Amino acid sequence: MEEIRDCNGRIACKGDATTGLVEVAYKRCKTSTQIPVGGTLRIEREGVVTLVTRLNDSAFHVESGVCAA
């Protein structure tokens, strides 16, 4: 699984593009989901939003930025 980082350099999640499995771990709580090709997962943490989109069986596209107040 590859590390996916937010715009502040923190690990937002870990993902496997082949299977679409994405795991988010934060403060001893782990959540996992499977993203289909073309699907997007939104992770919001400490004022930063990270969008993880599964492009195909070998890559994710990541967009990250500060939340608008």
C-alpha positions in Angstrom: 0.0 0.0 0.0 1.3 3.4 -0.9 1.2 6.4 1.5 -1.1 9.3 0.3 -0.1 12.6 1.9 -2.1 15.8 2.3 -0.8 19.4 1.4 0.9 19.6 4.8 2.9 16.4 4.3 0.9 14.3 6.7 -0.2 10.8 5.8 -3.9 11.2 4.9 -4.4 7.5 4.1 -2.8 4.4 2.6 -4.1 3.0 -0.6 -3.7 0.1 -3.1 -4.7 1.2 -6.6 -4.9 -2.4 -7.9 -7.7 -3.4 -5.5 -9.0 0.1 -4.7 -8.6 -0.5 -1.0 -8.0 2.7 1.1 -7.3 2.8 4.8 -7.6 5.9 7.0 -6.0 5.6 10.5 -6.3 8.5 12.9 -6.1 8.5 16.7 -6.3 4.7 17.1 -9.4 4.5 14.8 -8.9 2.7 11.5 -11.5 2.9 8.6 -11.2 1.2 5.3 -13.2 1.3 2.1 -12.9 0.2 -1.5 -13.0 2.9 -4.2 -14.1 1.8 -7.7 -12.3 3.1 -10.7 -13.4 6.8 -11.1 -14.6 6.9 -7.5 -13.5 9.6 -5.0 -12.9 9.5 -1.2 -13.0 12.8 0.7 -10.9 13.0 3.9 -11.2 16.1 6.1 -8.8 16.5 9.0 -7.7 19.5 11.1 -8.8 22.1 8.5 -7.4 20.2 5.4 -9.5 18.4 2.8 -7.9 15.7 0.7 -9.7 14.1 -2.3 -8.4 10.7 -3.4 -9.7 9.6 -6.8 -8.9 6.2 -8.2 -7.9 6.7 -11.8 -7.3 3.1 -12.9 -5.8 -0.1 -11.5 -2.4 1.5 -11.1 -2.8 5.1 -9.9 -4.6 7.5 -7.6 -5.0 11.2 -8.2 -4.7 13.3 -5.0 -5.9 16.9 -4.5 -5.4 18.6 -1.1 -6.0 22.0 0.3 -7.2 24.1 3.3 -10.9 24.2 4.0 -12.7 27.4 3.2 -14.1 28.9 6.4 
